[in-house]
Amino acid sequence: MTDKDEIISAFAFRTGKQIEQLVKDTTGDLFDANQKLEAKILGWWVENGRDEKYAEYFGIKTARDGKINR
């Protein structure tokens, strides 16, 4: 049996979900808000000519052939 096949108890699963919800409630769900902002930033960058200064300011990197270009 591999780690991926490991069986998790219902108690552990429920406890993990409760911890996850507590973190979301405590942080005001910042993770989702940050993902939405990142998507807007990248969307604007793509639609407006991929300005290199803008990319540098926001830390946007491009990926080609499985490699990240900085």
N, C-alpha and C positions, 0 to 999 in steps of 0.2 A: 504494500500500500504506500503510495507516495503522499507528500504533503497536500497535493491537490485533491486527493481522494479521501483525506481525513474527514471523519464524521464529526460533526459538531453537535453538542447537545442543545435541546430546545432552550434550556436555561441560559447557556452561554450566548446563544443567538439573540434571545430577548434582552439579555443584559447589554450586549453590544449595541443593539438598536436603541436602547434607552440612553446609553452613554452618548451615542451619536446625536440623538435628539437634544440631549442636555447641552452639548457643545454648540449645536446650531442655535438653540434658544439663547444661550449665553452670549454668543458672538453676534447675534442679530442676523444670522445666516450670511455672513460676510463672504463665504466661499462662492455662493451663487452670484452675489452682487459683483464680486471681482471678475468672475467668468464673463458676465454680461458686459462689463466695461472693457475687458480685453477684446471681446468680439467686436464691440463698436469701434475700438481703436484700430484693430486690424482691418475691419470693413472700410473705414474711412481711408486708411493708407492704401488699400488696393484700388479703391475708386478714384483716388486723387493723385495718381501718377507715381506712387511709391517713392516719395521724396526721401532721400538718404539722411538729411538732417532730422527729419521727423522720426525715421526708423532708429537713428542713433539715440535720440532723446528718450524714446519709449522702449528701447532695448529690443527692437524687432530684429529677428535674425531670419535668414532665409535658409531653406533646406533644399539640397540638390543631391541626387544619387545617394540618399541615406546619410549625408554629411551636413552638419550645420555650419553655415558660413556666418561669421561674426562681423 
